[in-house]
C-alpha cells in the first residue's frame, strides 16, 4: 500500500476498517483505491477500485454497501470539487 495523505477510514467492525481514496504526499497522485484492514491479523486487502479517484471525501457503509461521495480531484478551486458518488 502506498503512502497516503487525506484518505478516509471508516470502521466496519471492532477489527475491520475500510480505507478509501487519498492523495500522496507530493500532491501529484490521487487514488481510487479501496482497502479493508483487519487489525486483529494486521493484514490489508485490496478491493475493487472506485469509479473516480478522490480525496477529502465522505464515506458511509450501509446494509453491506459502501457509499463514497464528494471530495476533490485535480483542478483549480471549484472545478476540482466532486459532486458525485
DRENPA-3360 file (N, C-alpha, C; in nm, 2 decimals, always signed):
BEGIN
1 = XXXXXXXX = +0.09/-0.12/+0.00/+0.00/+0.00/+0.00/+0.09/+0.12/+0.00 ~ +0.07/+0.22/-0.09/+0.15/+0.34/-0.10/+0.12/+0.43/+0.03 ~ +0.21/+0.53/+0.04/+0.19/+0.63/+0.15/+0.08/+0.72/+0.11 ~ -0.01/+0.74/+0.19/-0.13/+0.82/+0.16/-0.14/+0.94/+0.25 ~ -0.21/+1.04/+0.20/-0.25/+1.15/+0.28/-0.40/+1.18/+0.25 ~ -0.47/+1.22/+0.35/-0.61/+1.26/+0.33/-0.70/+1.14/+0.28 ~ -0.66/+1.02/+0.31/-0.76/+0.91/+0.28/-0.86/+0.90/+0.39 ~ -0.96/+0.83/+0.37/-1.07/+0.82/+0.47/-1.08/+0.68/+0.52;
9 = XXXXXXXX = -1.09/+0.67/+0.65/-1.10/+0.54/+0.72/-1.23/+0.53/+0.80 ~ -1.31/+0.43/+0.77/-1.44/+0.41/+0.85/-1.44/+0.27/+0.91 ~ -1.48/+0.26/+1.03/-1.49/+0.13/+1.10/-1.61/+0.05/+1.05 ~ -1.58/-0.08/+1.02/-1.69/-0.17/+0.99/-1.73/-0.26/+1.11 ~ -1.63/-0.29/+1.18/-1.65/-0.39/+1.29/-1.54/-0.35/+1.39 ~ -1.53/-0.42/+1.50/-1.43/-0.40/+1.60/-1.29/-0.40/+1.55 ~ -1.27/-0.49/+1.45/-1.13/-0.50/+1.40/-1.12/-0.48/+1.25 ~ -1.23/-0.44/+1.18/-1.23/-0.42/+1.04/-1.25/-0.27/+1.00;
17 = XXXXXXXX = -1.17/-0.22/+0.91/-1.17/-0.08/+0.87/-1.17/-0.07/+0.72 ~ -1.24/+0.02/+0.66/-1.24/+0.05/+0.52/-1.16/+0.17/+0.49 ~ -1.06/+0.17/+0.40/-0.98/+0.29/+0.37/-1.01/+0.32/+0.22 ~ -1.04/+0.45/+0.20/-1.08/+0.48/+0.06/-1.00/+0.61/+0.01 ~ -0.96/+0.61/-0.11/-0.91/+0.72/-0.18/-0.78/+0.78/-0.11 ~ -0.76/+0.91/-0.13/-0.64/+0.98/-0.08/-0.56/+1.04/-0.18 ~ -0.45/+1.11/-0.14/-0.36/+1.17/-0.22/-0.22/+1.15/-0.17 ~ -0.12/+1.14/-0.25/+0.02/+1.11/-0.20/+0.08/+1.24/-0.14;
25 = XXXXXXXX = +0.19/+1.23/-0.07/+0.25/+1.34/+0.00/+0.31/+1.44/-0.09 ~ +0.34/+1.41/-0.22/+0.38/+1.51/-0.32/+0.27/+1.58/-0.38 ~ +0.15/+1.54/-0.35/+0.02/+1.60/-0.41/+0.01/+1.59/-0.56 ~ +0.07/+1.48/-0.62/+0.06/+1.47/-0.76/+0.00/+1.34/-0.80 ~ -0.06/+1.26/-0.71/-0.13/+1.14/-0.74/-0.25/+1.12/-0.65 ~ -0.37/+1.12/-0.71/-0.49/+1.10/-0.63/-0.54/+0.95/-0.66 ~ -0.58/+0.89/-0.55/-0.61/+0.74/-0.56/-0.76/+0.71/-0.56 ~ -0.79/+0.60/-0.63/-0.92/+0.54/-0.64/-0.93/+0.41/-0.57;
33 = XXXXXXXX = -0.83/+0.38/-0.49/-0.82/+0.25/-0.42/-0.91/+0.24/-0.30 ~ -0.95/+0.11/-0.27/-1.03/+0.08/-0.16/-0.97/-0.04/-0.09 ~ -0.94/-0.03/+0.04/-0.88/-0.14/+0.11/-0.96/-0.17/+0.23 ~ -0.96/-0.30/+0.28/-1.01/-0.34/+0.41/-0.89/-0.38/+0.49 ~ -0.88/-0.32/+0.61/-0.77/-0.35/+0.71/-0.83/-0.43/+0.82 ~ -0.77/-0.54/+0.86/-0.80/-0.62/+0.97/-0.70/-0.60/+1.08 ~ -0.74/-0.53/+1.19/-0.64/-0.50/+1.29/-0.60/-0.62/+1.38 ~ -0.69/-0.73/+1.38/-0.65/-0.85/+1.45/-0.54/-0.93/+1.39;
41 = XXXXXXXX = -0.55/-0.94/+1.26/-0.45/-1.01/+1.18/-0.34/-0.92/+1.13 ~ -0.36/-0.79/+1.14/-0.26/-0.69/+1.08/-0.24/-0.71/+0.93 ~ -0.35/-0.74/+0.86/-0.35/-0.76/+0.72/-0.44/-0.67/+0.65 ~ -0.40/-0.63/+0.52/-0.48/-0.54/+0.44/-0.51/-0.61/+0.31 ~ -0.64/-0.59/+0.27/-0.68/-0.65/+0.14/-0.74/-0.54/+0.05 ~ -0.69/-0.55/-0.08/-0.74/-0.45/-0.18/-0.87/-0.50/-0.23 ~ -0.97/-0.41/-0.24/-1.10/-0.43/-0.30/-1.11/-0.37/-0.44 ~ -1.22/-0.37/-0.50/-1.24/-0.31/-0.63/-1.22/-0.16/-0.62;
49 = XXXXXXXX = -1.17/-0.10/-0.72/-1.14/+0.05/-0.72/-1.27/+0.13/-0.74 ~ -1.27/+0.25/-0.69/-1.38/+0.34/-0.70/-1.38/+0.39/-0.85 ~ -1.50/+0.44/-0.89/-1.51/+0.49/-1.03/-1.44/+0.62/-1.05 ~ -1.42/+0.69/-0.94/-1.35/+0.82/-0.95/-1.25/+0.83/-0.84 ~ -1.12/+0.86/-0.87/-1.02/+0.89/-0.77/-1.06/+1.02/-0.69 ~ -1.04/+1.02/-0.56/-1.08/+1.14/-0.48/-1.01/+1.14/-0.35 ~ -1.00/+1.26/-0.29/-0.96/+1.28/-0.15/-1.05/+1.39/-0.09 ~ -1.04/+1.40/+0.04/-1.12/+1.48/+0.13/-1.27/+1.46/+0.10;
57 = XXXXXXXX = -1.31/+1.33/+0.09/-1.44/+1.29/+0.06/-1.51/+1.23/+0.18 ~ -1.63/+1.19/+0.17/-1.71/+1.12/+0.28/-1.74/+0.98/+0.24 ~ -1.75/+0.89/+0.33/-1.79/+0.75/+0.31/-1.88/+0.71/+0.42 ~ -1.97/+0.61/+0.38/-2.06/+0.55/+0.48/-2.09/+0.41/+0.43 ~ -2.10/+0.32/+0.52/-2.13/+0.18/+0.49/-2.26/+0.14/+0.55 ~ -2.36/+0.12/+0.46/-2.50/+0.09/+0.50/-2.55/-0.04/+0.43 ~ -2.60/-0.13/+0.51/-2.65/-0.26/+0.46/-2.56/-0.33/+0.36 ~ -2.43/-0.33/+0.39/-2.34/-0.41/+0.31/-2.29/-0.33/+0.18;
65 = XXXXXXXX = -2.33/-0.20/+0.17/-2.29/-0.12/+0.05/-2.21/+0.00/+0.10 ~ -2.09/+0.02/+0.04/-2.01/+0.13/+0.07/-2.04/+0.25/-0.03 ~ -2.08/+0.36/+0.03/-2.11/+0.48/-0.05/-2.00/+0.58/-0.02 ~ -1.94/+0.63/-0.13/-1.84/+0.74/-0.12/-1.89/+0.86/-0.20 ~ -1.88/+0.97/-0.14/-1.93/+1.09/-0.22/-1.85/+1.21/-0.19 ~ -1.86/+1.31/-0.29/-1.79/+1.43/-0.28/-1.64/+1.42/-0.28 ~ -1.57/+1.52/-0.23/-1.42/+1.52/-0.23/-1.37/+1.61/-0.34 ~ -1.24/+1.59/-0.36/-1.17/+1.67/-0.46/-1.09/+1.58/-0.56;
73 = XXXXXXXX = -1.06/+1.64/-0.68/-0.98/+1.58/-0.78/-0.89/+1.69/-0.82 ~ -0.80/+1.67/-0.92/-0.71/+1.77/-0.97/-0.79/+1.89/-1.03 ~ -0.74/+2.01/-1.02/-0.81/+2.12/-1.08/-0.80/+2.24/-0.99 ~ -0.84/+2.36/-1.04/-0.83/+2.48/-0.96/-0.96/+2.51/-0.89 ~ -0.95/+2.55/-0.77/-1.07/+2.59/-0.69/-1.19/+2.51/-0.71 ~ -1.30/+2.56/-0.75/-1.43/+2.49/-0.75/-1.43/+2.38/-0.86 ~ -1.35/+2.39/-0.96/-1.35/+2.29/-1.07/-1.30/+2.15/-1.02 ~ -1.23/+2.15/-0.91/-1.18/+2.03/-0.85/-1.28/+1.96/-0.76;
81 = XXXXX = -1.38/+2.03/-0.72/-1.48/+1.97/-0.62/-1.57/+1.87/-0.69 ~ -1.58/+1.75/-0.64/-1.66/+1.65/-0.70/-1.80/+1.65/-0.63 ~ -1.90/+1.63/-0.71/-2.04/+1.62/-0.66/-2.11/+1.49/-0.69 ~ -2.02/+1.39/-0.71/-2.07/+1.26/-0.75/-2.05/+1.15/-0.64 ~ -2.11/+1.04/-0.66/-2.09/+0.92/-0.58/-2.01/+0.82/-0.66;
% end
